[in-house]
Amino acid sequence: MIKSSQNVKIGQDVIKIESEALSSLAEKIGEDFHKAVELIFDRSGRVVVTGMGKSGLISQKIASTFASTGTPAQFIHPSEAVHGDIGMVTSQDTALAVSNSGETYEIIQLIPIFARLNVPVIALVGRTDSTIGSKADIALDVSVEREACTLELAPTASTTATLAMGDALAIALLEKRGFKPEDFAHLHPAGSLGKKLLLTVQEIMHSGDDLPFVTDSSDVKSTLLTISEKRLGVAVVLNEEGRLCGIITDGDIRRAFEKDSDLFNKTAESLVQSEEPRWISADTLAINALEIMEKHSITSLLVYESEKKDSAPDGLVHIHDILRAGVM
């Protein structure tokens, strides 16, 4: 039975071997890497990434990273490519062929097809003097001294090195394109970063019949019912002309009850504590609205389509709306 210390040692050795492979890989990035970046940048089409087996899985990740960082890309399975999927490739594209051995038969079959389409090939190979490395326009060396697998069989350090080289290409292109966080957000609108950079208050605010309006002459009981029904923890008080008088929070009412047992005979106007409630414009980013709430220890903000007026607000945003949207 293997002792826990042996398992720990094996795990540490794997990490050490793979980290050494990455350190060695950094030294191999030179003029050919520069040429690969320039070639992809100068082409108007996509990067078509292809690989078999474990290299195929790594290829899919590389294609995904390219696509999400501003370089259009797609994965194409080499076996499916020679059975019709090559139709996805255009003469404006660049091929990125991934093969540790450099002798993957299915990819070797593709190289003359790429040539007929005038598609240049960049190879990520463990042997630059291999068939694929020799036939490629540019061959990037992703060789490793040894695999982390104790049997020296399963692709481990080699796949890690290949993935890292793909990341290096993608990030070099990201920088060259001047790709910004805002661009990343547009490609990741459902992610938290996308929402931080794109989601505005207007998209999540309460408006129309959902707003908790009461008049300054409303009694406290009806005001409390409005706060409860609208479930926003606040009532927006307007006068008879529809002008804003202020807001009342459920906390304001609780504190008032502690001091005044005759509160139910009073009007909403007497409870207004915030005659100048904080507000934001509808195009304010939700993340900025959250920062304002946290800074002032409040849970809601009035929203106006443009400039603040003395009239009723166009909307209201609650801290729960922002958190539910997944901004944080």
WOWOQUI-V395888 format. One record per residue. N is the residue number from 1. RES is the residue in one small letter. PSI is psi in whole degrees, 0 to 359 (999 if undefined). D_LAST is the distance of its C-alpha to the last C-alpha in Angstrom with 2 decimals. Layout:
((N	RES	PSI	D_LAST) (N	RES	PSI	D_LAST))
This chain:
((1	m	133	45.89) (2	i	129	43.34) (3	k	157	42.33) (4	s	325	38.73) (5	s	328	39.75) (6	q	319	40.84) (7	n	317	37.55) (8	v	317	35.73) (9	k	317	38.27) (10	i	314	37.85) (11	g	317	34.06) (12	q	320	34.49) (13	d	319	37.16) (14	v	312	35.06) (15	i	319	32.26) (16	k	315	34.97) (17	i	316	36.78) (18	e	324	33.75) (19	s	324	32.65) (20	e	322	36.26) (21	a	320	36.21) (22	l	321	33.24) (23	s	319	34.96) (24	s	325	38.08) (25	l	322	36.28) (26	a	326	35.12) (27	e	344	38.80) (28	k	353	39.58) (29	i	115	37.42) (30	g	223	39.95) (31	e	322	41.82) (32	d	323	41.33) (33	f	315	37.55) (34	h	315	37.89) (35	k	323	40.13) (36	a	317	37.70) (37	v	314	34.86) (38	e	322	37.32) (39	l	312	38.70) (40	i	317	35.42) (41	f	322	34.42) (42	d	342	37.82) (43	r	145	37.79) (44	s	349	36.54) (45	g	204	35.66) (46	r	169	33.25) (47	v	118	33.26) (48	v	111	34.76) (49	v	133	33.96) (50	t	145	36.35) (51	g	156	37.13) (52	m	152	38.65) (53	g	226	37.60) (54	k	324	35.12) (55	s	329	35.34) (56	g	320	34.39) (57	l	318	31.15) (58	i	322	30.40) (59	s	321	31.40) (60	q	319	28.87) (61	k	318	26.04) (62	i	315	27.61) (63	a	319	27.90) (64	s	319	24.27) (65	t	317	23.24) (66	f	308	25.73) (67	a	322	24.52) (68	s	355	20.83) (69	t	22	21.90) (70	g	3	24.34) (71	t	104	27.48) (72	p	132	28.43) (73	a	160	29.55) (74	q	153	30.55) (75	f	140	32.03) (76	i	128	35.58) (77	h	127	37.41) (78	p	324	40.76) (79	s	320	42.81) (80	e	331	41.46) (81	a	317	41.92) (82	v	0	45.69) (83	h	33	45.82) (84	g	332	44.48) (85	d	350	40.87) (86	i	342	42.20) (87	g	344	42.31) (88	m	342	38.60) (89	v	137	39.59) (90	t	167	40.84) (91	s	351	42.97) (92	q	354	40.10) (93	d	170	38.01) (94	t	134	37.90) (95	a	138	38.26) (96	l	106	36.54) (97	a	125	38.61) (98	v	120	37.36) (99	s	117	40.06) (100	n	316	40.56) (101	s	331	44.30) (102	g	9	44.75) (103	e	19	47.15) (104	t	116	45.04) (105	y	317	47.62) (106	e	327	45.31) (107	i	323	43.84) (108	i	322	47.33) (109	q	328	48.31) (110	l	332	45.61) (111	i	312	46.54) (112	p	333	49.68) (113	i	316	47.82) (114	f	319	45.20) (115	a	318	48.19) (116	r	332	49.81) (117	l	2	46.64) (118	n	37	46.55) (119	v	114	43.19) (120	p	151	42.95) (121	v	127	41.81) (122	i	126	39.71) (123	a	135	40.18) (124	l	102	38.03) (125	v	154	40.78) (126	g	345	41.92) (127	r	111	45.38) (128	t	340	45.84) (129	d	11	49.53) (130	s	176	48.77) (131	t	312	49.64) (132	i	317	46.17) (133	g	321	45.78) (134	s	325	49.21) (135	k	344	48.79) (136	a	155	45.35) (137	d	323	45.23) (138	i	132	42.95) (139	a	122	42.50) (140	l	128	39.72) (141	d	114	40.62) (142	v	27	38.06) (143	s	152	40.70) (144	v	154	40.12) (145	e	323	42.81) (146	r	157	42.12) (147	e	156	39.75) (148	a	344	37.82) (149	c	131	39.36) (150	t	341	42.21) (151	l	355	44.39) (152	e	35	43.70) (153	l	307	43.08) (154	a	132	39.46) (155	p	118	37.48) (156	t	284	35.01) (157	a	325	35.26) (158	s	321	36.43) (159	t	325	33.46) (160	t	316	31.09) (161	a	319	33.11) (162	t	317	33.13) (163	l	318	29.39) (164	a	321	29.02) (165	m	321	31.59) (166	g	318	29.75) (167	d	319	26.57) (168	a	317	28.84) (169	l	314	30.27) (170	a	317	26.98) (171	i	325	25.56) (172	a	321	28.96) (173	l	323	28.91) (174	l	313	25.40) (175	e	318	26.76) (176	k	327	30.00) (177	r	351	28.41) (178	g	33	26.32) (179	f	128	23.19) (180	k	166	20.25) (181	p	324	16.44) (182	e	323	16.92) (183	d	318	19.32) (184	f	318	17.04) (185	a	321	14.41) (186	h	334	17.36) (187	l	351	18.19) (188	h	54	14.77) (189	p	336	13.80) (190	a	349	12.27) (191	g	166	10.00) (192	s	323	6.45) (193	l	317	8.70) (194	g	318	10.91) (195	k	325	8.78) (196	k	323	7.88) (197	l	346	11.63) (198	l	324	13.15) (199	l	123	11.81) (200	t	162	13.95) (201	v	324	14.46) (202	q	330	17.65) (203	e	342	16.13) (204	i	357	14.53) (205	m	159	16.83) (206	h	140	19.68) (207	s	175	23.11) (208	g	229	26.76) (209	d	348	27.89) (210	d	350	24.46) (211	l	139	24.75) (212	p	68	26.22) (213	f	139	29.24) (214	v	161	32.21) (215	t	161	35.29) (216	d	340	36.44) (217	s	358	39.37) (218	s	142	37.39) (219	d	166	38.22) (220	v	324	35.73) (221	k	313	35.95) (222	s	328	34.97) (223	t	316	32.17) (224	l	322	30.81) (225	l	321	31.24) (226	t	316	29.31) (227	i	318	26.34) (228	s	317	26.59) (229	e	318	27.11) (230	k	341	24.29) (231	r	39	21.82) (232	l	1	19.95) (233	g	13	21.41) (234	v	154	23.33) (235	a	138	26.47) (236	v	120	27.26) (237	v	126	30.92) (238	l	152	33.25) (239	n	185	36.97) (240	e	334	39.69) (241	e	1	39.31) (242	g	14	35.64) (243	r	151	34.58) (244	l	127	31.60) (245	c	333	32.73) (246	g	196	29.41) (247	i	159	27.03) (248	i	130	27.50) (249	t	161	24.87) (250	d	331	25.72) (251	g	324	25.76) (252	d	318	28.40) (253	i	318	30.54) (254	r	315	30.30) (255	r	325	31.34) (256	a	323	34.11) (257	f	328	35.52) (258	e	336	36.02) (259	k	339	38.30) (260	d	106	39.93) (261	s	345	41.39) (262	d	24	42.63) (263	l	327	39.21) (264	f	347	39.63) (265	n	2	42.49) (266	k	171	40.40) (267	t	168	38.58) (268	a	326	35.00) (269	e	325	36.21) (270	s	345	37.12) (271	l	350	33.63) (272	v	119	31.78) (273	q	330	30.23) (274	s	91	28.04) (275	e	339	30.43) (276	e	69	28.23) (277	p	151	24.72) (278	r	146	21.90) (279	w	164	21.17) (280	i	162	19.49) (281	s	158	20.72) (282	a	335	19.55) (283	d	8	18.71) (284	t	137	16.14) (285	l	142	12.79) (286	a	323	10.14) (287	i	325	8.10) (288	n	324	11.60) (289	a	320	12.24) (290	l	320	9.49) (291	e	321	11.15) (292	i	316	14.45) (293	m	316	13.82) (294	e	321	12.91) (295	k	321	15.90) (296	h	6	18.27) (297	s	48	17.17) (298	i	165	17.18) (299	t	358	15.40) (300	s	158	16.57) (301	l	141	17.91) (302	l	152	20.88) (303	v	132	20.72) (304	y	144	23.74) (305	e	324	24.45) (306	s	250	25.94) (307	e	151	27.52) (308	k	137	27.44) (309	k	171	30.63) (310	d	352	32.41) (311	s	181	32.09) (312	a	144	29.60) (313	p	157	26.00) (314	d	340	25.03) (315	g	179	21.84) (316	l	136	19.43) (317	v	134	15.67) (318	h	153	14.33) (319	i	327	11.17) (320	h	328	11.11) (321	d	319	11.35) (322	i	317	8.13) (323	l	321	6.27) (324	r	329	8.82) (325	a	349	8.30) (326	g	24	5.36) (327	v	325	3.80) (328	m	999	0.00))
